[in-house]
Amino acid sequence: MAIDIVCQNKKAYHDYFIEETIEAGIILEGSEVKSLRAGKANLKDSYARIKNSEMLLINTHISPYAKVDSFNQNQPSPERTRKLLLHKKEILRLIGKTKEKGYTLIPTKIYFKGGKAKVELGLAKGKTTYDKRETIKKKDVQREMQKVLKARK
């Protein structure tokens, strides 16, 4: 099955330690699917929360589809709360994990898999400023090693 990535939350890997990822379906309305296919989504500042045994995606911006009839008043709000589709066992397991101190659910990417829109959620723990600096140092060292190896070839 081909995976067509719509958008990624690269900042999530900078700000959090992603310990586990979970794939969830997403309930979309109206022209949101066409907007996603056009790549008009943003995961900045979005997160997932469990409320009443349902997984909700909050603050995810999916822009209105431009080619929809302007007289159609039924366009969904770009930053509305969207329901995610997960099995009850997965939701119960995630409730236990998010109750632990410092853990949260962050969407890392939205993609199409087999024609269906999916969201990859990361079980994340926040990084401190020190951890962020360490990550940047490791990336710089890795980049320098790649340059040296490339120069040798």
C-alpha positions in Angstrom: 0.0 0.0 0.0 1.3 3.4 -1.0 1.5 6.1 1.7 1.0 9.7 0.5 2.1 12.1 3.2 0.1 15.3 3.5 1.9 17.1 6.3 4.4 16.4 9.0 5.0 18.0 12.4 8.8 18.2 12.4 8.8 20.4 15.5 7.3 17.6 17.5 10.6 15.6 17.2 12.5 18.8 18.3 10.3 19.6 21.3 9.4 16.0 22.5 10.9 12.5 22.9 8.5 10.4 20.8 8.4 7.0 22.5 5.7 5.3 20.6 3.6 6.0 17.5 0.0 5.0 16.9 -2.0 5.1 13.6 -5.5 6.4 13.8 -8.2 7.1 11.3 -9.8 10.6 11.2 -13.4 11.6 10.7 -13.5 14.4 8.0 -16.5 16.4 6.7 -17.3 17.8 3.3 -14.4 19.2 1.3 -11.7 18.5 4.0 -10.6 15.4 2.1 -9.9 17.4 -1.0 -8.1 20.0 1.0 -5.9 17.3 2.5 -5.2 15.9 -0.9 -4.1 19.4 -2.0 -1.7 19.5 1.0 -3.6 22.3 2.8 -3.1 21.1 6.4 -1.0 22.3 9.4 -0.2 20.3 12.6 1.5 23.2 14.4 0.3 23.5 18.0 -2.1 20.6 17.6 -2.6 17.7 20.1 -4.8 14.8 20.9 -6.9 14.4 24.0 -9.1 11.6 25.3 -12.6 12.8 26.4 -15.5 10.5 27.3 -13.7 7.4 25.9 -13.2 9.1 22.6 -9.9 10.3 21.0 -10.1 13.9 19.8 -7.7 15.9 17.6 -7.6 19.5 18.6 -6.1 22.6 16.9 -5.3 20.9 13.6 -5.8 23.4 10.8 -7.3 22.1 7.5 -7.8 25.0 5.2 -11.2 25.2 3.3 -11.0 23.9 -0.2 -10.8 26.8 -2.6 -12.9 25.4 -5.4 -16.0 24.7 -3.3 -19.0 26.8 -4.2 -18.8 30.1 -2.3 -22.6 30.0 -1.6 -22.2 26.7 0.3 -22.5 27.7 3.9 -21.9 24.2 5.2 -18.1 24.4 5.1 -16.5 23.1 8.3 -14.4 25.3 10.5 -10.7 25.0 9.7 -9.6 24.4 13.3 -12.6 22.4 14.5 -12.1 19.4 16.9 -12.0 16.1 14.9 -12.7 12.7 16.2 -10.1 10.0 15.7 -10.9 6.3 15.1 -9.1 3.9 17.5 -10.1 0.6 19.1 -11.4 0.8 22.6 -8.5 -1.2 24.0 -6.0 1.2 22.4 -7.8 4.2 23.9 -7.9 2.6 27.4 -4.1 1.8 27.1 -3.4 5.4 26.0 -5.5 6.7 29.0 -3.1 4.9 31.3 0.0 6.1 29.5 -1.1 9.8 29.4 -2.0 9.8 33.1 1.8 9.4 33.7 3.5 12.6 34.4 4.8 14.5 31.4 3.2 12.3 28.7 1.0 13.7 25.9 -0.3 12.7 22.5 1.0 14.8 19.6 0.1 14.2 15.9 3.3 13.7 14.0 1.9 13.4 10.4 -1.2 13.1 8.4 -1.2 10.8 5.4 -3.3 8.8 3.0 -3.0 5.0 3.2 -5.2 2.9 0.9 -7.3 6.0 0.0 -8.2 6.7 3.7 -6.9 9.7 5.7 -4.8 8.6 8.7 -3.1 10.4 11.5 0.1 9.2 13.2 0.0 10.1 16.9 3.2 10.0 19.0 3.2 9.3 22.7 5.5 12.1 23.7 7.4 13.4 26.7 8.6 17.0 26.7 12.2 17.8 26.3 14.1 20.3 28.4 16.2 23.0 26.9 19.3 20.9 27.7 17.9 17.9 25.8 17.1 20.1 22.8 20.7 21.4 22.7 22.0 17.8 22.9 19.8 16.7 20.0 21.1 19.6 17.9 24.8 18.7 18.8 24.2 15.1 17.7 22.7 16.2 14.4 25.6 18.5 13.7 28.1 15.7 14.5 26.2 13.3 12.2 26.1 15.9 9.4 29.9 16.5 9.7 30.6 12.8 9.6 28.5 12.5 6.4 30.4 15.4 4.8 33.8 13.7 5.6 32.6 10.4 4.2 31.2 12.0 1.1 34.5 13.9 0.5 36.5 10.7 0.7 34.5 9.0 -2.1 
